[in-house]
Amino acid sequence: MNDCIFCKIINGELPSRTVYEDDLIKVIMNINPTTNGHLLVLPKEHIVNIMDMKEEIIVHSFNIIKEKLYPLLKEKLHCEGLTISENNELGQEIKHFHIHLTPRYKDDLLDFNYNKDMLEDLDTIFTKLNN
């Protein structure tokens, strides 16, 4: 895709700090990190959201996270945990699927804010999901 920032990074048209790369994915440092070592896992194929992902890329991405990236973050940055997240459509600034790897540290104050007043009770949600 011509105007996709992540495609340009993957193709070497824009600079990045690449931490890992293979035939299927490229892992870069987030230029707007929420904690030290915040990484983005990018599939090399332009995919807008997870509904379009090939299972091979999903499985491969999580294997690399488990076997290489999380151990690297623990060893080199001494993180105490890892938050894995991904946006689809709403809230997704760059329309190219990517996984956020956010290392967690004691007292990092990372907070996922949400409006509790918008939440329905658990039984209502459970009923909606099971009908």
N, C-alpha and C positions, 0 to 999 in steps of 0.2 A: 504494500500500500504506500503510495507516494508521499502522503502527508503525515504518516504515523511516526512519531518521535522514536518509539521503541524499534520500529523496523529500520529507521535510519541508524540507530545505535547498533543494532544487530548486523547491519550491512557495512559498518565502519564509516558511515558518512558523518556521524557525530561522535565525539569522544565519550568514553565511559571508563569507569574503574572496574574492570572485569575481574571477578573473583574466581569464576569457574566457567568453562565453556566446553561443549561437545557438539555432536551433530544435531541434537534436538533442542537444546536449551542454552541460554546465556544467562549468567547470574552477575548482576552488577550492584554496586553500592548505590543506595538511594541518595540523591543529591539534597533531599529534604528529610533527613532521618529523624525519627522520634526517639531513638536510643542509639548508642554507639554500636556500629556494625549492622544497622538496618539494611537488609539486602532485598533485591527484587529478582525473582526467578521469571525469566521471559522465554516462552516458547519461540523458536526461530520462525515458525510458520505464523503468519498473521491470523490470529484468532481473536474474535471480539469477546466472547464469554465462554464459560465452562460448558455450556450446552453444545458448543461446536467443537469441543476438544476431542481428539482421538484418545482412546483409553491408554494407548501406548505412551503418550506424552504425559498424561496424568500420573501413571504408575512410575514412569522414569523420573519425573520431577520429584515425587515424594521419596523415591529410593535415594536420589542424590541428596535431598535434604537430610534424610535419616543417616546415610552412610558417610557423607562428606561435609556438608555445610554445618549442621548442628555440632558435630564433633569439633570442627574447625573453630567455630564461635566459642565453644566452651574452653577449648585449649588456649586459644590466642587472646581472647577478650575476657575470659573467666565469667561469662554470663551464667546466671543461675536458672535460666528457663528460656523458653522461646514461644512467642505468640506467632501463629501462622494464620494469615488472613488473606482475603481476596474479595474484591468488589465485582459485582455484575451489574452493568447498566447504571442504575441510580448511584451516584457518588463516584463513579469511575471516570476520572478526568481524562485519561488516555485510553482510547477504545481499542486496547490490545491486552488480552488476558495477561495477568501477571499475579504472582503470589508474593505477598509481603512476608519476609522473615524478620521479626522484630525481637532481638535479644532482650531478655528481661534481667534486670539487676535489682538487688535489694534496695528499696527506697527510690526506685526510678520515677515514681509518681505518674507512670503512664496510666491514663484513665480513659476508658471508652464511655464517653458521655452518651446518654440517651434520655428521652423524655418518658419517664415512668407513667405519666398521666395518659399516654397514648396506648398503654398496654391493656389488653383485655385479661380477664382472669384465666388461669390455667385450664379450668374445665371447659370454658368456651372455646379456647384454641384447640384443645384436645378433641373436642367434638367436631370442629371444623375439619381437622386433619384426618379424622377417622370416618367421615361420612361421604 
